[in-house]
């Protein structure tokens, strides 16, 4: 019975996204990305919206530069909204609505742990780890990371992300839509480069730490 309701909910969201995409194709991904960045959980990951925008570029419905700037604007505005909300009502959010937006204290503590070691690199690369985009922004707000530091780190993080997924959507066209439609977990494949980078970074740091211990 629970599976039935979950599937029905996903179908409703998918149908809503389809209708929004058909009638407001260029604006739909921008609006949905802003919602996702602001902490509102959506059944389809933001990577799909970006790829869809790239598909719109390939169809000549919107220029690449315009698509890029619109997405950049929505991401920065949405993440800023969540940042300031977290800064003002951080603890209340975790206690009252955390479970509804896939946010819990454990994830925030993980972000805090690595932020102490790697600083803004956690914001830059941590956003691309599945399930940590919202916790990273939430942590920045609740922990008092200066807004200029947060927004600059977010900007550095997303410019490459936007370019990557727009290119994927532009080059694959309808194929990328079919890929995500037939396999909702396919988007994880595109997170692999970021995960490899993070693992490599952790490995190098661990190796350097061992060398320092050996010298002592």
C-alpha positions in Angstrom: 0.0 0.0 0.0 2.8 2.4 0.9 4.6 1.7 -2.4 1.3 2.4 -4.2 1.1 5.9 -2.6 4.8 6.6 -3.2 4.5 5.6 -6.8 1.3 7.7 -7.2 3.1 10.7 -5.7 6.0 10.3 -8.1 3.6 10.0 -11.0 1.9 13.2 -10.0 5.2 15.1 -9.7 6.4 13.7 -13.0 3.1 14.7 -14.8 3.3 18.2 -13.2 6.9 18.6 -14.4 5.9 17.4 -17.9 3.1 19.9 -18.1 5.2 22.7 -16.8 8.0 21.8 -19.2 5.6 21.7 -22.2 4.1 25.1 -21.5 7.0 26.9 -20.0 10.0 24.9 -21.3 12.8 27.5 -20.8 11.5 28.7 -17.4 10.5 25.3 -15.8 14.1 24.2 -15.0 15.0 27.6 -13.6 12.0 27.7 -11.3 12.5 24.1 -10.1 16.2 24.6 -9.5 15.4 27.6 -7.4 13.0 25.6 -5.3 15.5 22.7 -4.9 18.3 25.1 -3.9 16.0 26.8 -1.4 15.6 23.4 0.4 12.3 22.2 -1.0 12.6 18.5 -1.9 11.7 17.5 -5.4 11.5 13.9 -6.8 13.7 14.7 -9.8 17.4 15.8 -9.1 18.6 19.2 -10.3 21.0 17.6 -12.7 18.0 16.5 -14.8 16.6 20.0 -15.0 20.0 21.2 -16.2 20.2 18.5 -18.8 16.7 19.4 -20.0 17.7 23.0 -20.3 20.6 21.8 -22.5 18.1 19.9 -24.6 16.1 23.2 -25.0 19.4 24.8 -26.2 19.9 22.1 -28.8 16.4 22.7 -30.1 17.1 26.4 -30.6 14.5 27.4 -28.1 16.9 29.4 -25.9 20.5 30.6 -26.5 23.2 28.8 -24.5 24.4 32.0 -22.7 20.9 32.9 -21.7 20.3 29.4 -20.4 23.5 29.5 -18.4 22.8 32.9 -16.8 19.2 32.0 -15.9 20.3 28.8 -14.2 23.2 30.5 -12.4 20.8 33.2 -11.2 18.3 30.6 -9.9 20.9 28.6 -8.1 22.5 31.6 -6.4 19.1 33.0 -5.4 17.7 29.7 -4.2 20.8 28.8 -2.1 20.9 32.4 -0.7 17.3 32.0 0.5 18.2 28.7 2.3 21.4 30.3 3.7 19.6 33.2 5.3 16.7 31.0 6.5 19.2 28.6 8.1 21.0 31.5 9.7 17.8 32.8 11.3 15.9 29.6 12.1 18.5 26.8 11.8 17.7 24.7 14.9 13.9 25.0 14.4 14.2 23.8 10.8 16.0 20.6 11.8 13.5 19.9 14.6 10.3 20.7 12.8 10.8 20.1 9.1 14.2 18.4 8.8 12.7 15.0 8.0 10.6 16.5 5.2 13.5 18.1 3.4 16.0 15.2 3.8 18.0 17.2 6.4 19.2 15.9 9.8 21.7 16.7 12.4 24.0 13.8 11.4 24.5 15.2 7.9 25.2 18.7 9.2 27.8 17.3 11.6 29.5 15.5 8.7 29.7 18.7 6.8 31.0 20.5 9.9 33.7 17.8 10.4 35.1 18.2 6.9 34.7 21.9 6.8 37.1 22.2 9.8 39.7 20.3 7.7 39.1 21.6 4.2 37.3 24.9 4.6 35.5 26.3 1.6 36.5 23.2 -0.5 33.6 21.4 1.3 31.2 24.0 -0.1 32.7 23.9 -3.6 32.8 20.1 -3.9 30.4 18.9 -1.2 27.4 20.3 -3.1 28.0 17.7 -5.8 27.7 14.7 -3.4 24.2 13.2 -3.7 22.1 14.2 -0.7 24.4 16.9 0.6 23.6 20.0 -1.4 21.0 21.2 1.1 23.1 20.2 4.2 26.1 22.1 2.9 24.1 25.3 2.4 22.3 24.8 5.7 25.6 24.3 7.6 27.1 27.5 6.0 24.1 29.5 7.3 23.8 28.0 10.8 27.6 28.0 11.5 28.1 31.6 10.6 30.2 31.2 7.4 30.3 34.8 5.9 27.8 35.2 3.2 30.4 36.5 0.8 32.5 33.4 1.4 29.5 31.1 0.9 28.2 32.7 -2.3 31.6 33.0 -3.9 32.3 29.3 -3.1 28.9 28.4 -4.5 29.5 30.4 -7.6 32.8 28.6 -8.2 31.1 25.3 -7.6 28.2 25.7 -9.9 29.7 27.4 -13.0 31.4 24.1 -14.0 28.4 22.0 -13.0 26.1 24.1 -15.1 28.4 24.0 -18.1 28.8 20.3 -17.8 25.1 19.4 -17.6 24.1 21.9 -20.2 26.6 20.4 -22.6 25.3 16.9 -21.8 21.7 17.9 -22.5 22.7 19.8 -25.6 24.8 17.0 -27.1 22.6 14.0 -26.2 19.3 15.8 -26.8 16.3 13.5 -26.4 18.6 10.6 -25.5 19.4 12.2 -22.1 15.6 12.6 -21.4 15.1 8.9 -22.3 18.0 7.9 -20.1 16.6 9.6 -17.0 13.1 8.5 -17.7 14.0 4.8 -18.0 16.5 4.9 -15.1 15.9 7.5 -12.4 19.3 6.7 -10.9 21.3 7.4 -14.0 22.0 10.9 -12.8 24.4 9.4 -10.3 26.8 8.5 -13.1 27.4 12.2 -13.7 28.4 12.7 -10.1 31.3 10.2 -10.4 33.9 12.8 -11.6 33.2 14.9 -8.5 33.3 11.9 -6.2 36.6 10.8 -7.7 38.1 14.3 -7.1 37.0 14.3 -3.5 38.3 10.8 -2.8 41.6 11.8 -4.5 41.8 14.9 -2.3 41.2 12.9 0.8 43.8 10.3 -0.2 46.5 13.0 -0.8 45.7 14.6 2.6 45.9 11.3 4.4 49.2 10.4 2.6 50.7 13.8 3.6 49.6 13.4 7.2 51.3 10.0 7.4 54.5 11.4 6.0 54.5 14.1 8.7 54.0 11.5 11.4 56.8 9.4 10.0 59.2 12.5 10.0 58.4 13.1 13.7 
